[in-house]
Structures are given as structure tokens and as C-alpha cells.
Amino acid sequence: MTGYGQFCSMARAHEVLGGRWTLLIVREILCGSRRFNDIRRGIPRVSRTVLSERLQALLVAGVIARSDGPHGPEYALSEAGQELAMLVSAYGTWGQRWLAREPSHEDLDLEPLLVDMQRRVDFDALPKAPLVVRFEIRGQRKRFMLLKKTEASLCHQNPGFPEPVCVRGPLAALVAWWRGDMSFVEAQRIGLTIDGPKAVARAFPNWFDLYPFAHIGPAGRVTGKTPAAAGRRRAS
């Protein structure tokens, strides 16, 4: 690929990091994904071929390192890659603050949303006994999230645990709550429903720490408490 032909360090860095999907791959590894399939779960629309190419480019650039794990190759950020956390955070902050947030018009995808929810479970807030949350989101395949005191995992079917909670409604409502655009109660007003025993349904939003940038309001919003104040949405 032809470079920019500039000495500028910004231009040279962009040659390495500016390709489609590249920073999302860095984001996934920063969030704890180590294996190829785990990285792809967080960005399911990237092809396997492109993901392989981007990982190879990041290896050559010294941004990530590869090792042999018990179940195949694993990837980790190098010291240079860890320093990109500031860049990823700046991108997320800028996008949250300045880009339009209209979920009904966005190209939404349930899978990366559930992946993000899975890795932001507040284990201390969970009930003692393992349980499964069923997601019946309009226009999407059913998905299941197994929640234990020590782990959370996504499944295509119930692995055999009690299923006291079912989340239903439009994907836009679930995204709007998760991203901090509206409170959980407001999301319920536009169609998000939590079916199950009242106490469990009320506790559901407290089982998760919201999207890392949920506390950042859009530019122009009056300062003060945003809908995502404190980073977590509590049902009231």
C-alpha cells in the first residue's frame, strides 16, 4: 500500500492505524479479547480474511504480540499497543459527544451490544444462584446470557439454568439505554420490557455497568446530571 509520503509522525501512525477495522481490533484486545473468534464477536461484520490481514499488520508494526495459548493463537497488546488506549478513549469520547445519536436511524447490531454487556457485568450485584437472561429483541435471533457470580457468557440456547428474566423490545431502545442516551425507565417507555418476577426485573439494570462512554452527554446538552449519571441506570 502506498504511504502518505510524509515525515509527519501523525501521517506515519495513520498509515498503520487508519485502515478500516484496525482501531476496533485494538479496542477489542484492550477490552480483554485474546483469541481470533473472541475479537470477531465484538466486530462481527469484519470478514475472517480482513481480520487476519489486520492482525498481521498490527503484528508487523509491533502493536500486538502473538503467543500459543491452550486453545490456539492468542493476541495481546505490546507496550506500544497499550499506549493506544488513550487514542481509543479519545475517539470514543469524541464520537459520543459530537456525533448524532438517533438509534432508530442507525445500523444497529445486537451481537456486539451483548458482547459489551457481557464484559461489563457487575458480579457483586448478581443474585447468588446462577441464572439465564433471555433476549428476544425484535428482528433478531434469540440470545441467552448466563450469569454466575464468577463469569458471564453468551449462548445460543439456555445451557440448563433458571431463566427468570426475558428482555424484549426494539434494539434501538436497548442501545439507547446502554449507550446512556436515556434512562432505563425512558427506554421502557419506548418499548423495552423486562419480563419476570418484579424484584428480579427491577434489579436487572443494576447487574451491569453501562457502556464506558455512557456518562458523556452530547455537545450542547445542559451540563449537570446526564441520563447516564454515575455510569449505571437504575430502574425506579
Summary of the structure (lengths in Angstrom):
residues: 236
radius of gyration: 19.3
end to end distance: 54.5
largest distance: 62.7
contacts: 666
relative contact order: 0.10
helix: 42%
strand: 16%
